[in-house]
Amino acid sequence: MTVLFGTVEYFKREIYNYLNENQIKEISEDSLNAITSKLKKEILYDFVCDERIRLECLENLKYAISMITQSKEAVWV
């Protein structure tokens, strides 16, 4: 399945990839803040797009973070 940049699924996958690559077993506020900052920077400064799309990406990132923090899903292994 292809996951497109900027979708909620994309951001969830990126968050879990970051957690796995850094061998973080528990989802903490600090780890989520680190990956959120990285992804926001990518959206704001690296991704060339219309401002409307940029805002939609930021909203999707917020939604992905809230889904993860509410469910405290297990980190993929």
mmJSON file of the N, C-alpha and C atoms, coordinates in Angstrom:
{"data_MODEL":{"atom_site":{
"group_PDB":["ATOM","ATOM","ATOM","ATOM","ATOM","ATOM","ATOM","ATOM","ATOM","ATOM","ATOM","ATOM","ATOM","ATOM","ATOM","ATOM","ATOM","ATOM","ATOM","ATOM","ATOM","ATOM","ATOM","ATOM","ATOM","ATOM","ATOM","ATOM","ATOM","ATOM","ATOM","ATOM","ATOM","ATOM","ATOM","ATOM","ATOM","ATOM","ATOM","ATOM","ATOM","ATOM","ATOM","ATOM","ATOM","ATOM","ATOM","ATOM","ATOM","ATOM","ATOM","ATOM","ATOM","ATOM","ATOM","ATOM","ATOM","ATOM","ATOM","ATOM","ATOM","ATOM","ATOM","ATOM","ATOM","ATOM","ATOM","ATOM","ATOM","ATOM","ATOM","ATOM","ATOM","ATOM","ATOM","ATOM","ATOM","ATOM","ATOM","ATOM","ATOM","ATOM","ATOM","ATOM","ATOM","ATOM","ATOM","ATOM","ATOM","ATOM","ATOM","ATOM","ATOM","ATOM","ATOM","ATOM","ATOM","ATOM","ATOM","ATOM","ATOM","ATOM","ATOM","ATOM","ATOM","ATOM","ATOM","ATOM","ATOM","ATOM","ATOM","ATOM","ATOM","ATOM","ATOM","ATOM","ATOM","ATOM","ATOM","ATOM","ATOM","ATOM","ATOM","ATOM","ATOM","ATOM","ATOM","ATOM","ATOM","ATOM","ATOM","ATOM","ATOM","ATOM","ATOM","ATOM","ATOM","ATOM","ATOM","ATOM","ATOM","ATOM","ATOM","ATOM","ATOM","ATOM","ATOM","ATOM","ATOM","ATOM","ATOM","ATOM","ATOM","ATOM","ATOM","ATOM","ATOM","ATOM","ATOM","ATOM","ATOM","ATOM","ATOM","ATOM","ATOM","ATOM","ATOM","ATOM","ATOM","ATOM","ATOM","ATOM","ATOM","ATOM","ATOM","ATOM","ATOM","ATOM","ATOM","ATOM","ATOM","ATOM","ATOM","ATOM","ATOM","ATOM","ATOM","ATOM","ATOM","ATOM","ATOM","ATOM","ATOM","ATOM","ATOM","ATOM","ATOM","ATOM","ATOM","ATOM","ATOM","ATOM","ATOM","ATOM","ATOM","ATOM","ATOM","ATOM","ATOM","ATOM","ATOM","ATOM","ATOM","ATOM","ATOM","ATOM","ATOM","ATOM","ATOM","ATOM","ATOM","ATOM","ATOM","ATOM","ATOM","ATOM","ATOM","ATOM","ATOM","ATOM","ATOM"],
"id":[1,2,3,4,5,6,7,8,9,10,11,12,13,14,15,16,17,18,19,20,21,22,23,24,25,26,27,28,29,30,31,32,33,34,35,36,37,38,39,40,41,42,43,44,45,46,47,48,49,50,51,52,53,54,55,56,57,58,59,60,61,62,63,64,65,66,67,68,69,70,71,72,73,74,75,76,77,78,79,80,81,82,83,84,85,86,87,88,89,90,91,92,93,94,95,96,97,98,99,100,101,102,103,104,105,106,107,108,109,110,111,112,113,114,115,116,117,118,119,120,121,122,123,124,125,126,127,128,129,130,131,132,133,134,135,136,137,138,139,140,141,142,143,144,145,146,147,148,149,150,151,152,153,154,155,156,157,158,159,160,161,162,163,164,165,166,167,168,169,170,171,172,173,174,175,176,177,178,179,180,181,182,183,184,185,186,187,188,189,190,191,192,193,194,195,196,197,198,199,200,201,202,203,204,205,206,207,208,209,210,211,212,213,214,215,216,217,218,219,220,221,222,223,224,225,226,227,228,229,230,231],
"type_symbol":["N","C","C","N","C","C","N","C","C","N","C","C","N","C","C","N","C","C","N","C","C","N","C","C","N","C","C","N","C","C","N","C","C","N","C","C","N","C","C","N","C","C","N","C","C","N","C","C","N","C","C","N","C","C","N","C","C","N","C","C","N","C","C","N","C","C","N","C","C","N","C","C","N","C","C","N","C","C","N","C","C","N","C","C","N","C","C","N","C","C","N","C","C","N","C","C","N","C","C","N","C","C","N","C","C","N","C","C","N","C","C","N","C","C","N","C","C","N","C","C","N","C","C","N","C","C","N","C","C","N","C","C","N","C","C","N","C","C","N","C","C","N","C","C","N","C","C","N","C","C","N","C","C","N","C","C","N","C","C","N","C","C","N","C","C","N","C","C","N","C","C","N","C","C","N","C","C","N","C","C","N","C","C","N","C","C","N","C","C","N","C","C","N","C","C","N","C","C","N","C","C","N","C","C","N","C","C","N","C","C","N","C","C","N","C","C","N","C","C","N","C","C","N","C","C","N","C","C","N","C","C"],
"label_atom_id":["N","CA","C","N","CA","C","N","CA","C","N","CA","C","N","CA","C","N","CA","C","N","CA","C","N","CA","C","N","CA","C","N","CA","C","N","CA","C","N","CA","C","N","CA","C","N","CA","C","N","CA","C","N","CA","C","N","CA","C","N","CA","C","N","CA","C","N","CA","C","N","CA","C","N","CA","C","N","CA","C","N","CA","C","N","CA","C","N","CA","C","N","CA","C","N","CA","C","N","CA","C","N","CA","C","N","CA","C","N","CA","C","N","CA","C","N","CA","C","N","CA","C","N","CA","C","N","CA","C","N","CA","C","N","CA","C","N","CA","C","N","CA","C","N","CA","C","N","CA","C","N","CA","C","N","CA","C","N","CA","C","N","CA","C","N","CA","C","N","CA","C","N","CA","C","N","CA","C","N","CA","C","N","CA","C","N","CA","C","N","CA","C","N","CA","C","N","CA","C","N","CA","C","N","CA","C","N","CA","C","N","CA","C","N","CA","C","N","CA","C","N","CA","C","N","CA","C","N","CA","C","N","CA","C","N","CA","C","N","CA","C","N","CA","C","N","CA","C","N","CA","C","N","CA","C","N","CA","C","N","CA","C","N","CA","C","N","CA","C"],
"label_alt_id":[null,null,null,null,null,null,null,null,null,null,null,null,null,null,null,null,null,null,null,null,null,null,null,null,null,null,null,null,null,null,null,null,null,null,null,null,null,null,null,null,null,null,null,null,null,null,null,null,null,null,null,null,null,null,null,null,null,null,null,null,null,null,null,null,null,null,null,null,null,null,null,null,null,null,null,null,null,null,null,null,null,null,null,null,null,null,null,null,null,null,null,null,null,null,null,null,null,null,null,null,null,null,null,null,null,null,null,null,null,null,null,null,null,null,null,null,null,null,null,null,null,null,null,null,null,null,null,null,null,null,null,null,null,null,null,null,null,null,null,null,null,null,null,null,null,null,null,null,null,null,null,null,null,null,null,null,null,null,null,null,null,null,null,null,null,null,null,null,null,null,null,null,null,null,null,null,null,null,null,null,null,null,null,null,null,null,null,null,null,null,null,null,null,null,null,null,null,null,null,null,null,null,null,null,null,null,null,null,null,null,null,null,null,null,null,null,null,null,null,null,null,null,null,null,null,null,null,null,null,null,null],
"label_comp_id":["MET","MET","MET","THR","THR","THR","VAL","VAL","VAL","LEU","LEU","LEU","PHE","PHE","PHE","GLY","GLY","GLY","THR","THR","THR","VAL","VAL","VAL","GLU","GLU","GLU","TYR","TYR","TYR","PHE","PHE","PHE","LYS","LYS","LYS","ARG","ARG","ARG","GLU","GLU","GLU","ILE","ILE","ILE","TYR","TYR","TYR","ASN","ASN","ASN","TYR","TYR","TYR","LEU","LEU","LEU","ASN","ASN","ASN","GLU","GLU","GLU","ASN","ASN","ASN","GLN","GLN","GLN","ILE","ILE","ILE","LYS","LYS","LYS","GLU","GLU","GLU","ILE","ILE","ILE","SER","SER","SER","GLU","GLU","GLU","ASP","ASP","ASP","SER","SER","SER","LEU","LEU","LEU","ASN","ASN","ASN","ALA","ALA","ALA","ILE","ILE","ILE","THR","THR","THR","SER","SER","SER","LYS","LYS","LYS","LEU","LEU","LEU","LYS","LYS","LYS","LYS","LYS","LYS","GLU","GLU","GLU","ILE","ILE","ILE","LEU","LEU","LEU","TYR","TYR","TYR","ASP","ASP","ASP","PHE","PHE","PHE","VAL","VAL","VAL","CYS","CYS","CYS","ASP","ASP","ASP","GLU","GLU","GLU","ARG","ARG","ARG","ILE","ILE","ILE","ARG","ARG","ARG","LEU","LEU","LEU","GLU","GLU","GLU","CYS","CYS","CYS","LEU","LEU","LEU","GLU","GLU","GLU","ASN","ASN","ASN","LEU","LEU","LEU","LYS","LYS","LYS","TYR","TYR","TYR","ALA","ALA","ALA","ILE","ILE","ILE","SER","SER","SER","MET","MET","MET","ILE","ILE","ILE","THR","THR","THR","GLN","GLN","GLN","SER","SER","SER","LYS","LYS","LYS","GLU","GLU","GLU","ALA","ALA","ALA","VAL","VAL","VAL","TRP","TRP","TRP","VAL","VAL","VAL"],
"label_asym_id":["A","A","A","A","A","A","A","A","A","A","A","A","A","A","A","A","A","A","A","A","A","A","A","A","A","A","A","A","A","A","A","A","A","A","A","A","A","A","A","A","A","A","A","A","A","A","A","A","A","A","A","A","A","A","A","A","A","A","A","A","A","A","A","A","A","A","A","A","A","A","A","A","A","A","A","A","A","A","A","A","A","A","A","A","A","A","A","A","A","A","A","A","A","A","A","A","A","A","A","A","A","A","A","A","A","A","A","A","A","A","A","A","A","A","A","A","A","A","A","A","A","A","A","A","A","A","A","A","A","A","A","A","A","A","A","A","A","A","A","A","A","A","A","A","A","A","A","A","A","A","A","A","A","A","A","A","A","A","A","A","A","A","A","A","A","A","A","A","A","A","A","A","A","A","A","A","A","A","A","A","A","A","A","A","A","A","A","A","A","A","A","A","A","A","A","A","A","A","A","A","A","A","A","A","A","A","A","A","A","A","A","A","A","A","A","A","A","A","A","A","A","A","A","A","A","A","A","A","A","A","A"],
"label_entity_id":["1","1","1","1","1","1","1","1","1","1","1","1","1","1","1","1","1","1","1","1","1","1","1","1","1","1","1","1","1","1","1","1","1","1","1","1","1","1","1","1","1","1","1","1","1","1","1","1","1","1","1","1","1","1","1","1","1","1","1","1","1","1","1","1","1","1","1","1","1","1","1","1","1","1","1","1","1","1","1","1","1","1","1","1","1","1","1","1","1","1","1","1","1","1","1","1","1","1","1","1","1","1","1","1","1","1","1","1","1","1","1","1","1","1","1","1","1","1","1","1","1","1","1","1","1","1","1","1","1","1","1","1","1","1","1","1","1","1","1","1","1","1","1","1","1","1","1","1","1","1","1","1","1","1","1","1","1","1","1","1","1","1","1","1","1","1","1","1","1","1","1","1","1","1","1","1","1","1","1","1","1","1","1","1","1","1","1","1","1","1","1","1","1","1","1","1","1","1","1","1","1","1","1","1","1","1","1","1","1","1","1","1","1","1","1","1","1","1","1","1","1","1","1","1","1","1","1","1","1","1","1"],
"label_seq_id":[1,1,1,2,2,2,3,3,3,4,4,4,5,5,5,6,6,6,7,7,7,8,8,8,9,9,9,10,10,10,11,11,11,12,12,12,13,13,13,14,14,14,15,15,15,16,16,16,17,17,17,18,18,18,19,19,19,20,20,20,21,21,21,22,22,22,23,23,23,24,24,24,25,25,25,26,26,26,27,27,27,28,28,28,29,29,29,30,30,30,31,31,31,32,32,32,33,33,33,34,34,34,35,35,35,36,36,36,37,37,37,38,38,38,39,39,39,40,40,40,41,41,41,42,42,42,43,43,43,44,44,44,45,45,45,46,46,46,47,47,47,48,48,48,49,49,49,50,50,50,51,51,51,52,52,52,53,53,53,54,54,54,55,55,55,56,56,56,57,57,57,58,58,58,59,59,59,60,60,60,61,61,61,62,62,62,63,63,63,64,64,64,65,65,65,66,66,66,67,67,67,68,68,68,69,69,69,70,70,70,71,71,71,72,72,72,73,73,73,74,74,74,75,75,75,76,76,76,77,77,77],
"pdbx_PDB_ins_code":[null,null,null,null,null,null,null,null,null,null,null,null,null,null,null,null,null,null,null,null,null,null,null,null,null,null,null,null,null,null,null,null,null,null,null,null,null,null,null,null,null,null,null,null,null,null,null,null,null,null,null,null,null,null,null,null,null,null,null,null,null,null,null,null,null,null,null,null,null,null,null,null,null,null,null,null,null,null,null,null,null,null,null,null,null,null,null,null,null,null,null,null,null,null,null,null,null,null,null,null,null,null,null,null,null,null,null,null,null,null,null,null,null,null,null,null,null,null,null,null,null,null,null,null,null,null,null,null,null,null,null,null,null,null,null,null,null,null,null,null,null,null,null,null,null,null,null,null,null,null,null,null,null,null,null,null,null,null,null,null,null,null,null,null,null,null,null,null,null,null,null,null,null,null,null,null,null,null,null,null,null,null,null,null,null,null,null,null,null,null,null,null,null,null,null,null,null,null,null,null,null,null,null,null,null,null,null,null,null,null,null,null,null,null,null,null,null,null,null,null,null,null,null,null,null,null,null,null,null,null,null],
"Cartn_x":[0.841,0.0,0.886,0.594,1.338,0.722,1.57,1.116,1.665,0.792,1.188,1.666,2.677,3.204,2.074,2.057,1.105,-0.163,-0.401,-1.606,-1.379,-2.458,-2.362,-1.568,-1.827,-1.124,0.38,0.743,2.163,2.83,2.186,2.783,2.853,1.826,1.884,3.048,3.216,4.316,5.667,5.81,7.063,7.367,6.353,6.538,7.009,6.346,6.743,8.128,8.445,9.795,10.848,10.594,11.529,11.712,10.609,10.676,11.466,11.231,11.951,13.424,13.734,15.13,15.944,15.29,15.97,15.782,15.246,15.039,14.294,13.249,12.415,11.254,11.191,10.179,8.861,8.921,7.704,7.516,6.286,5.977,5.916,6.816,6.842,6.606,6.299,6.083,7.354,8.506,9.776,10.043,9.814,10.065,9.084,7.827,6.851,7.181,7.666,8.056,9.22,10.166,11.33,10.92,10.116,9.713,8.741,7.872,6.947,7.707,8.719,9.533,10.217,10.741,11.415,10.435,9.246,8.259,7.71,7.491,7.019,8.041,9.309,10.376,10.361,10.186,10.131,8.968,7.812,6.631,6.824,7.322,7.42,8.543,9.667,10.838,11.33,11.03,11.565,10.539,9.289,8.236,7.707,7.891,7.436,6.016,5.074,3.677,2.87,1.621,0.676,0.449,0.195,0.006,-1.171,-2.208,-3.377,-2.979,-2.147,-1.683,-0.779,0.066,0.951,0.129,-0.923,-1.781,-2.496,-2.922,-3.568,-2.592,-1.349,-0.322,-0.102,-0.037,0.151,-1.027,-2.236,-3.419,-3.365,-2.961,-2.849,-1.795,-0.699,0.332,-0.227,-0.954,-1.56,-2.52,-3.307,-4.269,-3.555,-2.489,-1.719,-1.127,-0.573,-0.009,-1.101,-2.262,-3.339,-3.835,-3.887,-4.299,-3.323,-2.046,-1.023,-1.044,-1.155,-1.13,-2.391,-3.529,-4.767,-4.791,-4.283,-4.362,-3.139,-2.026,-0.762,-0.473,-0.592,-0.367,1.049,1.203,2.529,3.407,4.665,5.628,5.843,5.863,6.112,7.5,7.622,8.943,9.367],
"Cartn_y":[-1.178,0.0,1.241,2.17,3.415,4.434,5.077,6.121,7.437,8.391,9.661,10.646,11.444,12.459,13.378,13.666,14.621,14.024,12.735,12.116,11.726,11.498,11.061,9.76,8.855,7.57,7.767,8.701,8.992,9.453,10.377,10.904,9.847,9.012,7.922,6.991,6.659,5.781,6.426,7.702,8.407,8.444,8.642,8.672,7.309,6.25,4.905,4.539,4.954,4.709,5.393,6.625,7.37,6.651,6.229,5.541,4.245,3.503,2.242,2.463,3.423,3.697,4.138,4.823,5.304,4.359,3.184,2.131,2.634,3.411,3.936,2.968,2.336,1.303,1.879,2.98,3.598,4.955,5.249,6.542,7.565,8.537,9.582,10.935,11.907,13.26,13.802,13.505,13.981,13.394,12.099,11.48,11.996,12.201,12.742,14.185,14.961,16.343,16.384,15.481,15.452,15.158,14.135,13.788,14.817,15.376,16.405,17.627,18.039,19.189,18.924,17.724,17.347,17.39,16.824,16.789,18.18,19.008,20.376,21.161,21.0,21.689,21.249,19.961,19.428,20.039,20.131,20.696,22.185,22.914,24.366,24.837,24.122,24.641,23.798,22.518,21.656,21.296,21.245,20.809,22.018,22.025,23.129,22.819,23.667,23.431,24.705,24.645,25.721,25.82,27.019,27.231,26.422,26.259,25.476,24.026,23.472,22.095,22.008,23.011,23.047,23.029,23.838,23.878,22.544,21.92,20.609,19.563,19.624,18.701,18.9,20.152,20.43,19.91,20.066,19.533,18.009,17.377,15.916,15.435,16.176,15.829,15.912,16.984,17.125,15.975,15.607,14.524,13.194,12.944,11.704,11.637,12.742,12.791,12.533,13.158,12.953,11.514,10.887,9.48,8.59,8.864,8.054,8.276,9.518,9.787,9.276,9.341,8.856,7.343,6.666,5.204,4.556,5.302,4.751,3.411,3.411,2.189,1.685,0.39,-0.223,0.173,0.32,0.662,-0.565,-0.359,-1.471,-2.016,-3.312,-3.937,-4.539],
"Cartn_z":[0.0,0.0,0.0,-0.87,-0.951,-0.004,0.777,1.691,1.168,0.938,0.351,1.409,1.032,1.931,2.379,3.667,4.207,4.769,4.512,5.053,6.512,7.226,8.621,8.695,7.768,7.752,7.553,6.693,6.458,7.753,8.446,9.668,10.769,10.871,11.853,11.542,10.276,9.875,10.18,9.89,10.165,11.664,12.469,13.924,14.413,13.963,14.387,13.865,12.642,12.116,12.979,13.362,14.218,15.557,16.153,17.445,17.325,16.262,16.057,15.765,14.902,14.558,15.771,16.684,17.882,19.068,18.787,19.776,21.01,20.77,21.845,22.022,23.181,23.419,23.921,24.663,25.172,24.53,24.191,23.6,24.729,24.678,25.699,25.044,25.876,25.373,24.719,25.31,24.752,23.37,23.223,21.916,20.867,21.262,20.319,19.952,20.928,20.633,19.653,19.802,18.914,17.473,17.275,15.913,15.348,16.195,15.726,15.233,15.968,15.551,14.219,14.067,12.815,11.639,11.838,10.762,10.445,11.472,11.239,10.427,10.781,10.04,8.58,8.364,7.002,6.223,6.861,6.202,5.922,6.915,6.794,5.88,5.866,5.168,3.992,3.973,2.919,1.849,2.214,1.302,0.535,-0.774,-1.613,-2.073,-1.636,-1.983,-1.754,-2.114,-1.854,-0.343,0.143,1.582,2.129,1.337,1.762,2.045,1.193,1.381,2.604,2.79,3.956,5.254,5.301,6.488,6.704,5.613,5.715,6.258,5.812,6.312,7.81,8.246,9.674,10.494,9.969,10.653,10.721,9.639,9.621,10.615,10.73,11.707,13.122,13.419,14.751,15.034,14.029,14.194,14.434,13.698,13.877,15.282,15.753,17.108,18.141,17.969,18.942,18.931,17.76,17.685,18.448,18.299,18.96,20.466,20.906,22.347,23.035,22.362,22.967,23.089,22.09,22.106,22.727,22.803,23.324,22.665,21.338,20.57,20.786,20.7,20.838,19.666,19.929,18.887,18.015,16.7,15.774,15.99,15.893,16.049,14.742],
"occupancy":[1.0,1.0,1.0,1.0,1.0,1.0,1.0,1.0,1.0,1.0,1.0,1.0,1.0,1.0,1.0,1.0,1.0,1.0,1.0,1.0,1.0,1.0,1.0,1.0,1.0,1.0,1.0,1.0,1.0,1.0,1.0,1.0,1.0,1.0,1.0,1.0,1.0,1.0,1.0,1.0,1.0,1.0,1.0,1.0,1.0,1.0,1.0,1.0,1.0,1.0,1.0,1.0,1.0,1.0,1.0,1.0,1.0,1.0,1.0,1.0,1.0,1.0,1.0,1.0,1.0,1.0,1.0,1.0,1.0,1.0,1.0,1.0,1.0,1.0,1.0,1.0,1.0,1.0,1.0,1.0,1.0,1.0,1.0,1.0,1.0,1.0,1.0,1.0,1.0,1.0,1.0,1.0,1.0,1.0,1.0,1.0,1.0,1.0,1.0,1.0,1.0,1.0,1.0,1.0,1.0,1.0,1.0,1.0,1.0,1.0,1.0,1.0,1.0,1.0,1.0,1.0,1.0,1.0,1.0,1.0,1.0,1.0,1.0,1.0,1.0,1.0,1.0,1.0,1.0,1.0,1.0,1.0,1.0,1.0,1.0,1.0,1.0,1.0,1.0,1.0,1.0,1.0,1.0,1.0,1.0,1.0,1.0,1.0,1.0,1.0,1.0,1.0,1.0,1.0,1.0,1.0,1.0,1.0,1.0,1.0,1.0,1.0,1.0,1.0,1.0,1.0,1.0,1.0,1.0,1.0,1.0,1.0,1.0,1.0,1.0,1.0,1.0,1.0,1.0,1.0,1.0,1.0,1.0,1.0,1.0,1.0,1.0,1.0,1.0,1.0,1.0,1.0,1.0,1.0,1.0,1.0,1.0,1.0,1.0,1.0,1.0,1.0,1.0,1.0,1.0,1.0,1.0,1.0,1.0,1.0,1.0,1.0,1.0,1.0,1.0,1.0,1.0,1.0,1.0,1.0,1.0,1.0,1.0,1.0,1.0,1.0,1.0,1.0,1.0,1.0,1.0],
"B_iso_or_equiv":[0.0,0.0,0.0,0.0,0.0,0.0,0.0,0.0,0.0,0.0,0.0,0.0,0.0,0.0,0.0,0.0,0.0,0.0,0.0,0.0,0.0,0.0,0.0,0.0,0.0,0.0,0.0,0.0,0.0,0.0,0.0,0.0,0.0,0.0,0.0,0.0,0.0,0.0,0.0,0.0,0.0,0.0,0.0,0.0,0.0,0.0,0.0,0.0,0.0,0.0,0.0,0.0,0.0,0.0,0.0,0.0,0.0,0.0,0.0,0.0,0.0,0.0,0.0,0.0,0.0,0.0,0.0,0.0,0.0,0.0,0.0,0.0,0.0,0.0,0.0,0.0,0.0,0.0,0.0,0.0,0.0,0.0,0.0,0.0,0.0,0.0,0.0,0.0,0.0,0.0,0.0,0.0,0.0,0.0,0.0,0.0,0.0,0.0,0.0,0.0,0.0,0.0,0.0,0.0,0.0,0.0,0.0,0.0,0.0,0.0,0.0,0.0,0.0,0.0,0.0,0.0,0.0,0.0,0.0,0.0,0.0,0.0,0.0,0.0,0.0,0.0,0.0,0.0,0.0,0.0,0.0,0.0,0.0,0.0,0.0,0.0,0.0,0.0,0.0,0.0,0.0,0.0,0.0,0.0,0.0,0.0,0.0,0.0,0.0,0.0,0.0,0.0,0.0,0.0,0.0,0.0,0.0,0.0,0.0,0.0,0.0,0.0,0.0,0.0,0.0,0.0,0.0,0.0,0.0,0.0,0.0,0.0,0.0,0.0,0.0,0.0,0.0,0.0,0.0,0.0,0.0,0.0,0.0,0.0,0.0,0.0,0.0,0.0,0.0,0.0,0.0,0.0,0.0,0.0,0.0,0.0,0.0,0.0,0.0,0.0,0.0,0.0,0.0,0.0,0.0,0.0,0.0,0.0,0.0,0.0,0.0,0.0,0.0,0.0,0.0,0.0,0.0,0.0,0.0,0.0,0.0,0.0,0.0,0.0,0.0,0.0,0.0,0.0,0.0,0.0,0.0],
"pdbx_formal_charge":[null,null,null,null,null,null,null,null,null,null,null,null,null,null,null,null,null,null,null,null,null,null,null,null,null,null,null,null,null,null,null,null,null,null,null,null,null,null,null,null,null,null,null,null,null,null,null,null,null,null,null,null,null,null,null,null,null,null,null,null,null,null,null,null,null,null,null,null,null,null,null,null,null,null,null,null,null,null,null,null,null,null,null,null,null,null,null,null,null,null,null,null,null,null,null,null,null,null,null,null,null,null,null,null,null,null,null,null,null,null,null,null,null,null,null,null,null,null,null,null,null,null,null,null,null,null,null,null,null,null,null,null,null,null,null,null,null,null,null,null,null,null,null,null,null,null,null,null,null,null,null,null,null,null,null,null,null,null,null,null,null,null,null,null,null,null,null,null,null,null,null,null,null,null,null,null,null,null,null,null,null,null,null,null,null,null,null,null,null,null,null,null,null,null,null,null,null,null,null,null,null,null,null,null,null,null,null,null,null,null,null,null,null,null,null,null,null,null,null,null,null,null,null,null,null,null,null,null,null,null,null],
"auth_seq_id":[1,1,1,2,2,2,3,3,3,4,4,4,5,5,5,6,6,6,7,7,7,8,8,8,9,9,9,10,10,10,11,11,11,12,12,12,13,13,13,14,14,14,15,15,15,16,16,16,17,17,17,18,18,18,19,19,19,20,20,20,21,21,21,22,22,22,23,23,23,24,24,24,25,25,25,26,26,26,27,27,27,28,28,28,29,29,29,30,30,30,31,31,31,32,32,32,33,33,33,34,34,34,35,35,35,36,36,36,37,37,37,38,38,38,39,39,39,40,40,40,41,41,41,42,42,42,43,43,43,44,44,44,45,45,45,46,46,46,47,47,47,48,48,48,49,49,49,50,50,50,51,51,51,52,52,52,53,53,53,54,54,54,55,55,55,56,56,56,57,57,57,58,58,58,59,59,59,60,60,60,61,61,61,62,62,62,63,63,63,64,64,64,65,65,65,66,66,66,67,67,67,68,68,68,69,69,69,70,70,70,71,71,71,72,72,72,73,73,73,74,74,74,75,75,75,76,76,76,77,77,77],
"auth_comp_id":["MET","MET","MET","THR","THR","THR","VAL","VAL","VAL","LEU","LEU","LEU","PHE","PHE","PHE","GLY","GLY","GLY","THR","THR","THR","VAL","VAL","VAL","GLU","GLU","GLU","TYR","TYR","TYR","PHE","PHE","PHE","LYS","LYS","LYS","ARG","ARG","ARG","GLU","GLU","GLU","ILE","ILE","ILE","TYR","TYR","TYR","ASN","ASN","ASN","TYR","TYR","TYR","LEU","LEU","LEU","ASN","ASN","ASN","GLU","GLU","GLU","ASN","ASN","ASN","GLN","GLN","GLN","ILE","ILE","ILE","LYS","LYS","LYS","GLU","GLU","GLU","ILE","ILE","ILE","SER","SER","SER","GLU","GLU","GLU","ASP","ASP","ASP","SER","SER","SER","LEU","LEU","LEU","ASN","ASN","ASN","ALA","ALA","ALA","ILE","ILE","ILE","THR","THR","THR","SER","SER","SER","LYS","LYS","LYS","LEU","LEU","LEU","LYS","LYS","LYS","LYS","LYS","LYS","GLU","GLU","GLU","ILE","ILE","ILE","LEU","LEU","LEU","TYR","TYR","TYR","ASP","ASP","ASP","PHE","PHE","PHE","VAL","VAL","VAL","CYS","CYS","CYS","ASP","ASP","ASP","GLU","GLU","GLU","ARG","ARG","ARG","ILE","ILE","ILE","ARG","ARG","ARG","LEU","LEU","LEU","GLU","GLU","GLU","CYS","CYS","CYS","LEU","LEU","LEU","GLU","GLU","GLU","ASN","ASN","ASN","LEU","LEU","LEU","LYS","LYS","LYS","TYR","TYR","TYR","ALA","ALA","ALA","ILE","ILE","ILE","SER","SER","SER","MET","MET","MET","ILE","ILE","ILE","THR","THR","THR","GLN","GLN","GLN","SER","SER","SER","LYS","LYS","LYS","GLU","GLU","GLU","ALA","ALA","ALA","VAL","VAL","VAL","TRP","TRP","TRP","VAL","VAL","VAL"],
"auth_asym_id":["A","A","A","A","A","A","A","A","A","A","A","A","A","A","A","A","A","A","A","A","A","A","A","A","A","A","A","A","A","A","A","A","A","A","A","A","A","A","A","A","A","A","A","A","A","A","A","A","A","A","A","A","A","A","A","A","A","A","A","A","A","A","A","A","A","A","A","A","A","A","A","A","A","A","A","A","A","A","A","A","A","A","A","A","A","A","A","A","A","A","A","A","A","A","A","A","A","A","A","A","A","A","A","A","A","A","A","A","A","A","A","A","A","A","A","A","A","A","A","A","A","A","A","A","A","A","A","A","A","A","A","A","A","A","A","A","A","A","A","A","A","A","A","A","A","A","A","A","A","A","A","A","A","A","A","A","A","A","A","A","A","A","A","A","A","A","A","A","A","A","A","A","A","A","A","A","A","A","A","A","A","A","A","A","A","A","A","A","A","A","A","A","A","A","A","A","A","A","A","A","A","A","A","A","A","A","A","A","A","A","A","A","A","A","A","A","A","A","A","A","A","A","A","A","A","A","A","A","A","A","A"],
"auth_atom_id":["N","CA","C","N","CA","C","N","CA","C","N","CA","C","N","CA","C","N","CA","C","N","CA","C","N","CA","C","N","CA","C","N","CA","C","N","CA","C","N","CA","C","N","CA","C","N","CA","C","N","CA","C","N","CA","C","N","CA","C","N","CA","C","N","CA","C","N","CA","C","N","CA","C","N","CA","C","N","CA","C","N","CA","C","N","CA","C","N","CA","C","N","CA","C","N","CA","C","N","CA","C","N","CA","C","N","CA","C","N","CA","C","N","CA","C","N","CA","C","N","CA","C","N","CA","C","N","CA","C","N","CA","C","N","CA","C","N","CA","C","N","CA","C","N","CA","C","N","CA","C","N","CA","C","N","CA","C","N","CA","C","N","CA","C","N","CA","C","N","CA","C","N","CA","C","N","CA","C","N","CA","C","N","CA","C","N","CA","C","N","CA","C","N","CA","C","N","CA","C","N","CA","C","N","CA","C","N","CA","C","N","CA","C","N","CA","C","N","CA","C","N","CA","C","N","CA","C","N","CA","C","N","CA","C","N","CA","C","N","CA","C","N","CA","C","N","CA","C","N","CA","C","N","CA","C","N","CA","C","N","CA","C","N","CA","C","N","CA","C"],
"pdbx_PDB_model_num":[1,1,1,1,1,1,1,1,1,1,1,1,1,1,1,1,1,1,1,1,1,1,1,1,1,1,1,1,1,1,1,1,1,1,1,1,1,1,1,1,1,1,1,1,1,1,1,1,1,1,1,1,1,1,1,1,1,1,1,1,1,1,1,1,1,1,1,1,1,1,1,1,1,1,1,1,1,1,1,1,1,1,1,1,1,1,1,1,1,1,1,1,1,1,1,1,1,1,1,1,1,1,1,1,1,1,1,1,1,1,1,1,1,1,1,1,1,1,1,1,1,1,1,1,1,1,1,1,1,1,1,1,1,1,1,1,1,1,1,1,1,1,1,1,1,1,1,1,1,1,1,1,1,1,1,1,1,1,1,1,1,1,1,1,1,1,1,1,1,1,1,1,1,1,1,1,1,1,1,1,1,1,1,1,1,1,1,1,1,1,1,1,1,1,1,1,1,1,1,1,1,1,1,1,1,1,1,1,1,1,1,1,1,1,1,1,1,1,1,1,1,1,1,1,1,1,1,1,1,1,1]
}}}
